[in-house]
Amino acid sequence: MYLLPNQAMELLQITTRQGLHKVAVNHNITVKSQGAGKPNLYLKSDLERYKKDNAKNIEKKKTKTVIEKAEKVKKEKVQRKVKNQKLKVETKKELNLISEDENLFDDEDIIKPKLLDFSMKDLLNEIGQNEFDRVVELLKENGTYKEQDRALVLTYAVSFQNWVFATVASGQQDNTTTDSFGNLKLHPYFTVAEKCATQMTKNANMLGIGIRSRIGLEIKKEKKKGISSIINAKGDFE
């Protein structure tokens, strides 16, 4: 099992990335690269071995300043988690997905349907269901809907509801946040919203939603009225 840098730092009670890198280099810690732009992963068993073998030395290095800094980092991590939990609940209340007296956190708020044992309610909330119904009705009006498209429309609706939730949540935080070092960065919900928008665009192109994506599709048109129909409808203009 591999750990992210922040998890490895917490396990070893190291407060800097430089300190973690030094330990990895000097004590044969297996490091796995995830590719450019992504953090390295550290083998948990190697980290635990180092912690066990160097327990006495590690304790000696724990000055008052180091201990206080480690506690501060740990406290800030808990605070960020609580803040994100509150934001999650507040956003759901704002979108009327839960009532004002509900307070769902963590596992209580995660739907885990069994394999091949789920319904639309497990996947879509009210926002997603309304969008699903709207798109199906629109495609039927255009004469381009097939039952085989149901899963694709469902994927679009799920992306839409996630986009709405993430956009509202990100907006409440001005679309920015800070990392553990105080550096300003885009809020994770902003990134989620961006990913959802990309997925929605892909699904929309395949479904024929929008002017450009409908080019080349055979759209059902109203039949032209014949002369007899025009004569019979004459009374409508009198």
C-alpha positions, 0 to 999 in steps of 0.5 A, a space after each residue: 500500500 502506498 501513501 500520499 506525501 501528507 499521509 506519509 508525513 503524518 505517519 512519521 510526524 514530519 512537518 516538511 516535504 524536504 524532511 520526508 524526501 531526506 528520509 526516503 533517500 537515506 533510508 531506502 524508502 520505496 517511492 512510486 512516481 505518478 507522472 508529471 505534476 502529481 505527487 510521489 507515493 511512498 510505500 507504507 511498509 517501508 515507512 513503518 519499518 523506518 519508524 520502528 527501527 528509528 523510534 528512539 532517534 525520532 523521539 530525540 529529534 522531537 524538540 518542543 518547536 517540532 512537536 508544536 508545529 506537528 500539532 498545528 499541522 494536524 489541527 489545521 487538517 482536522 479544521 479543513 475537514 470539518 470546514 469541508 463537511 459543513 460546506 457540503 451540508 450547507 450547499 445541499 441545503 441551499 440546493 434543497 437536496 436535504 432539509 434544514 434539520 438534516 446534518 449528513 457527514 461522511 459515510 452517512 452521506 455516501 450512497 453505496 449501491 450493491 453491484 447491479 442493484 440500484 435504482 435511479 434514486 440511487 444515482 440522481 437527486 431532484 436536480 439530476 432527475 429533472 434534467 434527465 427528464 428534460 433531455 429525454 423529452 427534448 430528444 423525443 421531440 426531435 425524434 432522435 431518442 432511442 432507448 439505447 441512449 438511456 445510459 448516456 442521458 443518465 451519465 449526462 444528468 449525473 454530470 449535470 447534478 454534480 456540476 451544479 453542486 460543485 459550482 455552488 460549493 466553489 462559489 461559496 468559497 470564491 473559487 479559491 482556497 489555500 494549501 497547508 503552506 498557505 499558498 493560494 490555489 483553486 478550490 477543489 470544487 472548482 476543479 470538480 465543476 470543470 471536469 463535470 462540464 467537460 463530461 457534460 460537453 462530451 455527452 451532449 455532443 453524442 446525444 445531439 444537444 446544442 446547435 453544432 452537435 445536431 448538425 448531420 442528425 435527422 431532426 423530426 420536422 412538422 409535415 408541410 400543410 397541403 392545400 386542403 389543410 390550408 383551406 380547412 384552416 381558413 376559419 382560423 384567420 376570420 
